[in-house]
Amino acid sequence: MNIIDKTDDEILALAKPLWRDLVRYSNEGKYGEFSRNFSGSLARAMDQIAAGHQFAHSELARNLAEDFDALGTIRRGEHVTVLYRQRCTKKPGEWLGRLVLGYEDGKLRIFGASIF
């Protein structure tokens, strides 16, 4: 199964609850829940101590607005990137959210996630 074969609407429907969970668990500082849908390679690459430090000290990471807008998708290889307009409840302005999705062992997984 390759995610790039899905339509944009299908991809966005799959991505929305994953992004919503990342926002929620980032705000709550719950690293275990935040990383539960990560691919094996992303989970191994994430340093739990560094992530915990980010949760504890980043005003942005702990105050993401629950409303966000999908801007589009980018397909490459066996992965798709979903771009989001993300806001913060404590800082004015908008940020670009990036969620990279694909399949691992037949399950939809997160291969990358960031906010710029």
BELHU-V197610 format. One record per residue. N is the residue number from 0. PSI is psi in whole degrees, -180 to 180 (999 if undefined). Layout:
BEGIN
n->{N | N}
psi->{PSI | PSI}
END
This chain:
BEGIN
n->{0 | 1 | 2 | 3 | 4 | 5 | 6 | 7 | 8 | 9 | 10 | 11 | 12 | 13 | 14 | 15 | 16 | 17 | 18 | 19 | 20 | 21 | 22 | 23 | 24 | 25 | 26 | 27 | 28 | 29 | 30 | 31 | 32 | 33 | 34 | 35 | 36 | 37 | 38 | 39 | 40 | 41 | 42 | 43 | 44 | 45 | 46 | 47 | 48 | 49 | 50 | 51 | 52 | 53 | 54 | 55 | 56 | 57 | 58 | 59 | 60 | 61 | 62 | 63 | 64 | 65 | 66 | 67 | 68 | 69 | 70 | 71 | 72 | 73 | 74 | 75 | 76 | 77 | 78 | 79 | 80 | 81 | 82 | 83 | 84 | 85 | 86 | 87 | 88 | 89 | 90 | 91 | 92 | 93 | 94 | 95 | 96 | 97 | 98 | 99 | 100 | 101 | 102 | 103 | 104 | 105 | 106 | 107 | 108 | 109 | 110 | 111 | 112 | 113 | 114 | 115}
psi->{135 | 125 | -27 | -13 | -10 | 157 | 163 | -44 | -41 | -42 | -47 | -36 | -37 | -38 | -35 | -50 | -29 | -44 | -42 | -42 | -40 | -43 | -49 | -51 | -25 | -46 | -37 | -10 | 29 | 90 | -42 | -45 | -39 | -39 | 7 | -24 | 14 | 148 | 163 | -42 | -38 | -40 | -40 | -33 | -27 | 126 | 115 | -33 | -45 | -41 | -43 | -39 | -42 | -46 | -39 | -30 | -5 | 115 | -37 | -50 | -23 | 2 | 41 | 136 | 144 | -17 | 135 | 161 | 130 | 131 | -24 | -177 | 154 | 125 | 137 | 121 | -123 | 16 | 157 | 140 | 129 | 129 | 138 | 147 | 118 | 140 | 166 | 145 | -13 | -17 | 136 | 151 | -173 | 151 | 158 | 121 | 143 | 126 | 119 | 122 | 152 | -178 | 140 | 121 | 38 | 2 | 142 | 127 | 159 | 122 | -7 | 146 | 132 | 163 | 131 | 999}
END
